[in-house]
Amino acid sequence: MTERRLGVIMNGVTGRMGMNQHLARSVMAIRQEGGVHLADGTRVIPDPILVGRNAEKLRKLAIDHGVERWTTDLDEALRNPDDVVFFDAASTKLRPTLLKKALAAKKHVYCEKPVATSLAQALDLYRAAKKAGVRHGVVQDKLWLPGLLKIKALRDAGFFGRILSVRGEFGYWVFEGDEQPAQRPSWNYSKKDGGGIILDMLCHWRYVLDNLFGEVKSVSCLGARHIATRWDENGNKYRATADDAAYATFRLAGDVVAHFNSSWSVRVRRDDLVTFQVDGTKGSAVAGLTRCFAQSLAETPRPVWNPDVRQTHDFGADWKEVPDDRSYDNAFKVEWELFIRHVCEGSPFKWNLLEGAKGLQLVDCALKSWRTRRWIDVPRLKA
């Protein structure tokens, strides 16, 4: 069996998402499992070089994860012809500049979402990648979550009948930073630094809706900044300028209605940090990150409401859990493997920079809807 090295420049992996999901649970996990197997029997072993601004953080990260190479000089890393893939998980505002540098160096690019802070920037990146003639991809991890894969399997089997509506609930309480440390970086709450939950989460909801339930045709969105004052990583008080909650309704192809609540100012009383409920004429299902529960038309109860009597019926017991019919891998790792195959053997990979731009298109439309207090159509995106 032939072994092939794939040099990967990994930028921004000192942050929580880059370190945990992309470095530890994806690239290093792939290495530990012996690489990605191509159709011709070749094993591709990713060889990362960690790039960032803080040398001490990089050094410690490299030691902790058994990575041999790291540098604070991005330009030097991009000049190395043996490292052919550039990955970025840094802050959103910096991403367009970093990707442009990598594209100028003729690197294949793979990045976190959002790919930029505006649709114009995102389309510019897509055109630059096409001109450079390189492979390109965007993280759209939720498509490989066990919960959503089970929803997809039910959909493909015709379980729902005609899908009527989709409801999503996402979020948790992000501490303000005074009494307890905040779980998210302070730039998330700064509009000028690329913060805001609409920019962060509607990119997710675009690819989830488009791929599983129907192309998004229009949106009505209300944003909110519920918590105005927060404290940063150094304990300094600051005024939040970006939205920390979004309440969005979408009309999809096929007359499906979807509504998603996204908030960093909500306390969790549901099965998971995010839940998706799909209702159809023949059945319904509710999924979290990993588990999924379904209720068919035949098993649907006929509830009776009496406001004077405490409800004793356990509605949760009327749902049956969809069993695990296989083992499920880390969603980020699954997409990494697909992208590596795309780079090394040209296998199909639809989740490219144009798909990433669709997320920014929906963000722009949602912000316009909030600003003008009206429904906004989402036209078919043309590069």
C-alpha positions as CSV (number, residue, x, y, z in Angstrom):
1,M,0.0,0.0,0.0
2,T,1.4,3.4,-1.0
3,E,1.6,6.2,1.6
4,R,1.3,9.8,0.5
5,R,2.0,12.9,2.6
6,L,-0.3,15.9,2.4
7,G,1.2,19.1,3.9
8,V,-1.6,21.1,5.6
9,I,-1.1,24.7,6.8
10,M,-3.4,25.1,9.8
11,N,-4.1,28.7,10.7
12,G,-6.1,29.8,13.8
13,V,-6.0,26.5,15.6
14,T,-5.1,27.9,19.0
15,G,-8.8,28.8,19.3
16,R,-11.4,26.4,20.8
17,M,-13.0,25.3,17.6
18,G,-9.8,25.0,15.6
19,M,-8.0,23.2,18.3
20,N,-10.7,20.7,19.3
21,Q,-12.7,19.9,16.2
22,H,-10.1,20.5,13.4
23,L,-6.7,19.7,14.9
24,A,-7.4,17.1,17.6
25,R,-10.6,15.4,16.4
26,S,-10.0,15.6,12.7
27,V,-6.5,15.9,11.4
28,M,-4.7,14.2,14.2
29,A,-7.4,11.6,14.5
30,I,-7.0,10.8,10.8
31,R,-3.3,10.4,11.3
32,Q,-3.8,8.1,14.2
33,E,-6.1,5.9,12.1
34,G,-3.5,5.6,9.4
35,G,-4.7,8.3,7.0
36,V,-7.4,8.7,4.4
37,H,-7.8,5.7,2.0
38,L,-8.1,6.6,-1.7
39,A,-9.8,4.5,-4.4
40,D,-6.4,3.3,-5.7
41,G,-5.4,2.0,-2.3
42,T,-3.1,5.0,-1.4
43,R,-3.2,6.2,2.2
44,V,-3.0,10.0,2.5
45,I,-1.4,11.1,5.8
46,P,-2.0,14.8,6.6
47,D,1.1,16.5,7.9
48,P,0.1,19.7,9.7
49,I,2.1,22.9,10.4
50,L,0.5,25.1,13.0
51,V,0.4,28.8,12.2
52,G,-0.6,31.7,14.6
53,R,0.6,34.8,16.3
54,N,1.4,33.6,19.7
55,A,4.6,31.5,19.7
56,E,4.1,30.1,23.2
57,K,0.6,28.9,22.5
58,L,1.7,27.3,19.3
59,R,4.6,25.6,20.9
60,K,2.4,24.2,23.7
61,L,-0.3,23.1,21.3
62,A,2.3,21.3,19.1
63,I,3.7,19.4,22.1
64,D,0.3,18.5,23.5
65,H,-0.9,17.0,20.1
66,G,2.4,15.6,18.9
67,V,2.8,18.0,16.0
68,E,6.3,18.5,14.8
69,R,6.0,21.8,12.9
70,W,4.7,25.3,13.9
71,T,5.5,28.9,13.0
72,T,4.4,32.5,13.5
73,D,5.4,33.4,9.9
74,L,2.4,32.7,7.6
75,D,4.2,34.0,4.6
76,E,7.1,31.6,5.1
77,A,4.6,28.7,5.5
78,L,2.8,29.7,2.2
79,R,6.1,29.7,0.4
80,N,6.7,26.0,1.1
81,P,5.7,24.1,-2.1
82,D,5.4,20.8,-0.1
83,D,2.4,22.2,1.9
84,V,-0.4,22.3,-0.6
85,V,-3.5,22.9,1.6
86,F,-4.3,26.0,3.6
87,F,-6.9,25.8,6.4
88,D,-8.3,28.7,8.3
89,A,-10.2,28.8,11.6
90,A,-9.3,32.3,12.7
91,S,-11.8,35.2,13.3
92,T,-14.2,35.8,10.5
93,K,-13.1,39.4,9.8
94,L,-9.5,38.2,9.0
95,R,-10.5,35.3,6.8
96,P,-10.9,37.0,3.3
97,T,-7.4,38.5,3.5
98,L,-5.9,35.2,4.7
99,L,-7.6,33.1,2.0
100,K,-6.6,35.6,-0.7
101,K,-3.0,35.2,0.4
102,A,-3.3,31.4,0.2
103,L,-5.0,31.5,-3.2
104,A,-2.2,33.8,-4.5
105,A,0.2,31.1,-3.4
106,K,-1.8,28.5,-5.4
107,K,-2.8,26.6,-2.3
108,H,-6.0,24.5,-2.0
109,V,-8.1,26.2,0.6
110,Y,-10.5,24.9,3.2
111,C,-12.0,27.1,5.9
112,E,-14.5,27.6,8.7
113,K,-17.7,29.5,8.1
114,P,-18.6,32.2,7.7
115,V,-16.1,32.6,4.8
116,A,-16.4,36.4,5.0
117,T,-18.5,39.1,6.6
118,S,-20.4,40.0,3.4
119,L,-21.7,38.4,0.2
120,A,-19.5,40.6,-2.0
121,Q,-16.4,39.3,-0.2
122,A,-17.5,35.7,-0.3
123,L,-18.2,35.9,-4.1
124,D,-14.8,37.6,-4.6
125,L,-13.1,34.6,-2.9
126,Y,-15.0,32.1,-5.0
127,R,-13.9,33.9,-8.2
128,A,-10.3,34.1,-7.0
129,A,-10.3,30.3,-6.2
130,K,-11.7,29.6,-9.7
131,K,-9.0,31.8,-11.3
132,A,-6.3,30.1,-9.2
133,G,-7.5,26.7,-10.4
134,V,-7.3,25.2,-6.9
135,R,-9.7,23.0,-4.9
136,H,-11.7,24.8,-2.3
137,G,-14.1,23.9,0.5
138,V,-16.1,25.3,3.4
139,V,-16.9,23.6,6.7
140,Q,-20.6,22.6,6.8
141,D,-20.3,20.1,9.6
142,K,-23.9,19.9,10.7
143,L,-24.8,17.8,7.6
144,W,-22.8,14.9,9.2
145,L,-24.3,15.1,12.7
146,P,-25.9,11.8,13.7
147,G,-29.1,13.5,14.6
148,L,-29.5,15.1,11.1
149,L,-28.3,12.0,9.3
150,K,-31.2,10.2,11.0
151,I,-33.6,12.9,9.9
152,K,-32.2,12.6,6.3
153,A,-32.7,8.8,6.4
154,L,-36.4,9.3,7.6
155,R,-36.9,11.8,4.8
156,D,-35.4,9.5,2.1
157,A,-37.6,6.6,3.3
158,G,-40.7,8.8,2.9
159,F,-41.5,8.7,6.7
160,F,-42.7,12.3,6.8
161,G,-45.0,12.2,3.8
162,R,-45.2,15.8,2.6
163,I,-43.0,18.0,4.8
164,L,-44.9,20.9,6.2
165,S,-42.6,22.7,8.5
166,V,-39.2,22.7,10.2
167,R,-38.4,24.3,13.6
168,G,-34.9,24.8,15.0
169,E,-34.0,25.9,18.5
170,F,-30.3,26.7,19.1
171,G,-28.4,28.4,21.9
172,Y,-27.4,28.6,25.5
173,W,-26.5,31.2,28.1
174,V,-23.1,32.9,27.4
175,F,-22.0,34.4,30.6
176,E,-21.4,38.1,30.6
177,G,-17.9,37.7,31.9
178,D,-18.1,39.5,35.2
179,E,-19.2,36.7,37.7
180,Q,-18.2,33.8,35.4
181,P,-15.9,33.8,32.4
182,A,-17.6,34.1,29.0
183,Q,-17.6,30.9,26.9
184,R,-17.2,32.9,23.6
185,P,-14.5,35.4,22.6
186,S,-15.4,39.1,23.1
187,W,-15.1,39.8,19.3
188,N,-18.3,37.8,18.9
189,Y,-20.2,40.7,20.4
190,S,-18.5,43.5,18.3
191,K,-20.1,44.3,15.1
192,K,-17.0,46.0,13.6
193,D,-14.9,42.8,14.4
194,G,-17.3,40.5,12.6
195,G,-19.4,39.4,15.5
196,G,-23.1,38.7,15.7
197,I,-25.2,35.6,15.9
198,I,-27.0,36.3,12.6
199,L,-23.6,36.2,10.7
200,D,-22.5,33.2,12.7
201,M,-25.6,30.9,12.7
202,L,-27.6,31.8,9.6
203,C,-24.7,30.4,7.5
204,H,-25.4,27.1,9.2
205,W,-29.1,27.2,8.7
206,R,-28.7,28.0,5.0
207,Y,-26.9,24.8,4.2
208,V,-29.0,22.7,6.6
209,L,-32.2,23.9,5.0
210,D,-31.0,23.8,1.4
211,N,-29.6,20.3,1.7
212,L,-32.3,18.6,3.8
213,F,-35.6,20.4,3.4
214,G,-35.7,22.7,0.4
215,E,-33.9,25.7,-1.1
216,V,-34.5,28.9,0.9
217,K,-36.7,31.3,-1.1
218,S,-37.3,34.1,1.3
219,V,-36.6,35.2,4.9
220,S,-38.1,37.3,7.6
221,C,-35.7,38.0,10.5
222,L,-35.7,39.9,13.8
223,G,-32.4,40.4,15.5
224,A,-31.8,41.5,19.1
225,R,-29.0,42.6,21.3
226,H,-30.4,41.3,24.6
227,I,-27.3,41.8,26.7
228,A,-25.8,45.2,26.2
229,T,-22.9,45.1,28.6
230,R,-20.2,42.4,28.8
231,W,-16.6,41.8,30.1
232,D,-13.7,40.8,27.9
233,E,-10.9,38.2,28.4
234,N,-9.0,40.7,30.5
235,G,-11.9,41.6,32.7
236,N,-12.6,44.9,31.0
237,K,-16.2,46.1,30.8
238,Y,-17.4,46.8,27.2
239,R,-20.6,47.6,25.4
240,A,-21.8,44.9,23.0
241,T,-22.6,46.2,19.6
242,A,-23.6,43.0,17.8
243,D,-26.8,40.9,17.9
244,D,-26.8,38.0,20.4
245,A,-30.2,36.5,19.3
246,A,-32.1,36.0,16.0
247,Y,-35.6,34.9,15.3
248,A,-35.9,34.0,11.7
249,T,-38.7,32.5,9.5
250,F,-37.9,31.0,6.1
251,R,-40.1,30.0,3.1
252,L,-38.5,27.1,1.3
253,A,-39.1,25.4,-2.0
254,G,-42.2,23.2,-1.9
255,D,-44.0,25.6,0.4
256,V,-42.2,24.3,3.5
257,V,-42.1,26.8,6.3
258,A,-39.1,26.9,8.6
259,H,-38.5,28.9,11.8
260,F,-35.2,29.0,13.7
261,N,-34.5,30.7,17.0
262,S,-30.8,31.3,17.7
263,S,-29.6,32.8,20.9
264,W,-26.6,33.3,23.2
265,S,-29.1,34.7,25.8
266,V,-31.3,31.6,26.5
267,R,-31.1,28.8,29.0
268,V,-31.4,25.3,27.8
269,R,-34.6,23.3,28.5
270,R,-34.6,20.9,25.6
271,D,-32.9,17.7,24.7
272,D,-29.7,19.3,23.3
273,L,-28.0,22.6,22.5
274,V,-29.7,22.5,19.2
275,T,-32.9,20.7,18.2
276,F,-34.6,20.3,14.9
277,Q,-38.3,19.3,14.6
278,V,-39.7,18.2,11.3
279,D,-43.5,17.9,10.9
280,G,-45.0,16.1,7.9
281,T,-48.4,14.7,6.9
282,K,-47.4,11.1,7.8
283,G,-45.0,11.7,10.7
284,S,-42.7,14.0,12.7
285,A,-39.2,13.8,14.1
286,V,-37.1,15.7,16.6
287,A,-33.3,15.5,16.5
288,G,-30.5,16.9,18.5
289,L,-26.8,16.5,17.8
290,T,-26.8,12.8,18.1
291,R,-30.3,11.4,19.1
292,C,-33.5,11.5,17.1
293,F,-37.1,10.7,18.1
294,A,-40.0,10.0,15.7
295,Q,-43.8,9.8,15.9
296,S,-45.8,8.4,13.0
297,L,-49.3,9.4,12.1
298,A,-50.6,6.1,13.4
299,E,-48.9,6.7,16.8
300,T,-50.0,10.3,17.1
301,P,-52.2,10.8,20.3
302,R,-55.4,12.8,20.4
303,P,-54.6,15.2,23.3
304,V,-57.3,16.7,25.5
305,W,-56.8,20.1,27.2
306,N,-58.4,21.1,30.4
307,P,-56.9,24.3,31.8
308,D,-58.3,23.6,35.2
309,V,-56.6,20.2,35.6
310,R,-52.8,19.7,35.7
311,Q,-51.6,17.8,32.6
312,T,-50.5,14.3,33.5
313,H,-50.0,12.8,30.0
314,D,-46.3,12.2,29.2
315,F,-46.1,13.4,25.6
316,G,-42.4,12.5,25.4
317,A,-43.3,8.9,25.9
318,D,-45.3,8.9,22.7
319,W,-42.1,9.2,20.6
320,K,-39.8,6.4,19.7
321,E,-36.1,6.8,19.4
322,V,-34.6,6.2,16.0
323,P,-31.9,3.5,16.6
324,D,-28.3,3.8,15.6
325,D,-28.0,1.7,12.5
326,R,-24.3,2.3,12.1
327,S,-21.4,4.0,13.9
328,Y,-21.1,7.7,13.5
329,D,-17.8,9.5,13.2
330,N,-17.0,13.1,14.2
331,A,-18.9,15.4,11.7
332,F,-15.9,17.7,11.2
333,K,-13.6,14.7,10.6
334,V,-16.0,13.2,8.0
335,E,-15.9,16.4,6.0
336,W,-12.1,16.7,6.3
337,E,-11.8,13.2,4.8
338,L,-14.1,14.1,1.9
339,F,-12.0,17.3,1.3
340,I,-8.7,15.4,1.4
341,R,-10.1,12.9,-1.2
342,H,-11.3,15.8,-3.3
343,V,-7.8,17.4,-3.2
344,C,-5.9,14.1,-3.8
345,E,-8.1,12.2,-6.3
346,G,-10.7,14.8,-7.5
347,S,-13.7,13.0,-6.0
348,P,-16.9,15.2,-5.8
349,F,-17.1,17.8,-3.1
350,K,-20.1,20.2,-3.4
351,W,-19.5,22.2,-0.3
352,N,-17.2,24.8,-1.9
353,L,-16.7,28.6,-1.6
354,L,-19.9,29.2,-3.6
355,E,-21.9,27.2,-1.2
356,G,-20.2,29.2,1.6
357,A,-21.3,32.4,-0.2
358,K,-24.9,31.2,-0.1
359,G,-24.7,31.5,3.7
360,L,-23.5,35.1,3.4
361,Q,-26.3,35.8,0.9
362,L,-28.9,34.7,3.5
363,V,-27.1,36.8,6.2
364,D,-27.3,39.9,4.0
365,C,-31.0,39.2,3.3
366,A,-31.8,38.6,7.0
367,L,-30.0,41.8,8.1
368,K,-32.0,43.7,5.4
369,S,-35.2,42.1,6.7
370,W,-34.4,43.2,10.2
371,R,-33.5,46.7,9.1
372,T,-36.6,47.2,6.9
373,R,-39.0,45.1,8.9
374,R,-40.2,43.1,5.9
375,W,-39.9,39.8,4.0
376,I,-36.9,39.6,1.7
377,D,-36.6,37.2,-1.3
378,V,-33.5,35.1,-1.6
379,P,-32.8,34.8,-5.4
380,R,-30.8,31.9,-7.0
381,L,-27.1,32.9,-6.4
382,K,-25.0,33.3,-9.5
383,A,-21.3,33.5,-9.3
